Amino acid sequence: MSCIRSLVAAVLTLALSATPGRAGEAAKANLDILRDTIRANRKALVAANLTLSNDEAGRFWPLYDKYQTELTAVQDRAVKVIEDYTASFKSISDEKAMKLADDWLSAEVDRVKVRRAYLEQFAKVVPGRKVVRFYQIENKMDAVLRYDLAGEIPVVEE
């Protein structure tokens, strides 16, 4: 698992190397770079850490691609919330703050729905232990991303 953390940390370091708490176009550009880099490397990270037979791989990867397509749509909504927030966090109104919080939580609920919907489908193509390992790999990548993003997103001022 250290392979995942090292690669994701390296990607994040490159993508988020500017000063913490920045806003506007630089933040959007860095989020775009981060999103594209993670999408490009996520499958490779899963492949490197999930041992599949040829038969399993033939069934798993098409389902994985479908899963990632659905998950990407949800994650794009979350990125939009972050972009909207970072563009206006210094002067955000109470109403806009609440809307963004609601939009964020809606995206989170939908992310869990997608992951839950695919659990049984993955279990039909690979053994349960590999399904759990896959979800653990996904969770570890998400945890690293969320940790690093949390350090980069400024907290709204009172």
NORQUI-V603353 format. One record per residue. N is the residue number from 1. RES is the residue in one letter. PSI is psi in radians with two decimals (999 if undefined). NEAR is the number of other C-alpha atoms within 8 Angstrom. Layout:
BEGIN
n-><N,N>
res-><RES,RES>
psi-><PSI,PSI>
near-><NEAR,NEAR>
END
This chain:
BEGIN
n-><1,2,3,4,5,6,7,8,9,10,11,12,13,14,15,16,17,18,19,20,21,22,23,24,25,26,27,28,29,30,31,32,33,34,35,36,37,38,39,40,41,42,43,44,45,46,47,48,49,50,51,52,53,54,55,56,57,58,59,60,61,62,63,64,65,66,67,68,69,70,71,72,73,74,75,76,77,78,79,80,81,82,83,84,85,86,87,88,89,90,91,92,93,94,95,96,97,98,99,100,101,102,103,104,105,106,107,108,109,110,111,112,113,114,115,116,117,118,119,120,121,122,123,124,125,126,127,128,129,130,131,132,133,134,135,136,137,138,139,140,141,142,143,144,145,146,147,148,149,150,151,152,153,154,155,156,157,158>
res-><M,S,C,I,R,S,L,V,A,A,V,L,T,L,A,L,S,A,T,P,G,R,A,G,E,A,A,K,A,N,L,D,I,L,R,D,T,I,R,A,N,R,K,A,L,V,A,A,N,L,T,L,S,N,D,E,A,G,R,F,W,P,L,Y,D,K,Y,Q,T,E,L,T,A,V,Q,D,R,A,V,K,V,I,E,D,Y,T,A,S,F,K,S,I,S,D,E,K,A,M,K,L,A,D,D,W,L,S,A,E,V,D,R,V,K,V,R,R,A,Y,L,E,Q,F,A,K,V,V,P,G,R,K,V,V,R,F,Y,Q,I,E,N,K,M,D,A,V,L,R,Y,D,L,A,G,E,I,P,V,V,E,E>
psi-><-0.36,-0.46,-0.78,-0.90,-0.76,-0.80,-0.79,-0.73,-0.71,-0.76,-0.80,-0.68,-0.76,-0.74,-0.49,0.67,-0.11,3.07,2.36,2.59,0.14,2.82,3.08,-2.54,-0.66,-0.73,-0.76,-0.76,-0.76,-0.67,-0.69,-0.77,-0.82,-0.86,-0.83,-0.70,-0.78,-0.76,-0.70,-0.56,-0.21,-0.82,-0.71,-0.67,-0.73,-0.81,-0.68,-0.36,0.08,1.88,2.03,2.45,2.94,-0.72,-0.81,-0.77,-0.69,-0.51,-0.61,-0.87,-0.69,-0.68,-0.72,-0.77,-0.72,-0.78,-0.83,-0.62,-0.80,-0.72,-0.62,-0.70,-0.71,-0.77,-0.57,-0.63,-0.74,-0.71,-0.68,-0.71,-0.78,-0.77,-0.79,-0.75,-0.88,-0.43,-0.35,0.26,-0.49,-0.48,0.48,2.38,2.82,-0.72,-0.80,-0.68,-0.78,-0.66,-0.78,-0.69,-0.75,-0.75,-0.71,-0.84,-0.61,-0.74,-0.69,-0.76,-0.76,-0.60,-0.79,-0.67,-0.75,-0.83,-0.72,-0.75,-0.58,-0.20,-0.93,-0.60,-0.74,-0.65,-0.37,-0.33,-0.34,2.76,2.71,-0.70,-0.63,-0.59,-0.83,-0.74,-0.75,-0.85,-0.59,-0.74,-0.82,-0.80,-0.70,-0.75,-0.77,-0.69,-0.74,-0.78,-0.81,-0.70,-0.84,-0.66,-0.67,-0.62,-0.34,-0.41,2.10,2.56,2.40,2.42,2.61,999>
near-><6,5,6,12,11,8,8,12,9,8,11,12,8,7,10,10,7,5,5,8,7,12,10,9,7,8,11,10,8,10,11,8,9,12,8,8,9,10,8,8,8,8,8,8,9,11,8,7,9,9,6,7,6,6,7,10,9,8,10,11,8,8,10,8,8,8,11,8,8,9,11,8,8,11,10,8,10,12,9,8,11,9,11,9,11,13,9,9,11,6,5,9,6,6,6,8,10,8,8,11,8,8,10,11,8,8,12,9,8,9,11,8,8,11,10,8,8,9,9,8,9,11,10,7,9,11,8,7,6,9,12,8,9,10,8,8,12,9,8,10,11,8,8,11,10,8,8,9,8,7,8,10,11,10,5,6,5,2>
END
